[in-house]
Amino acid sequence: MADQNSVVAFQFIFDGKSMKDLVDTNPNKIVCTVSIVEEITKDGRKVGALKIIAAGTLPGGVETGLIIEGCPRPPCDPL
């Protein structure tokens, strides 16, 4: 949870089962990468949107092979 003196800038929701599957690959670290991607809005405008993926790495930086994608809030709900 955020410190009461901080302001939440962005939230991304990860599916619990997908996150468990990632953790079950027994990674040394989990690396979250944020990118800016082009999206089309419902009214047809091109906009920049944030995308976040999580991947497990082993010693030496080798990826475990499983990558999961977070869903921004909104529209995703943490419940």
Steps between C-alpha positions, in 0.01 A plus 500: 500500500616853432634721778236757597742779398534363146278534195412196290612569142420167331372158598534178303316184597657156449290185506586301814522162323723642226725661763518168690591322175780754452625454858480121454768526227732562799655822371793672666325836439173623348553793266211732411544697179288803415461608136302765317290347222257643246133423564179598323222645716133407460451820300788412264776729636860377519642544849803390698431247774714334764557125483669298774628146477663283765762236423708275719877490465758247608859576603680662208184675380358202310119522483291210631282513187170605661388861453178637644327828421345736752168671440474873579251633752266619360356305324616200705368457851712341775201310643 
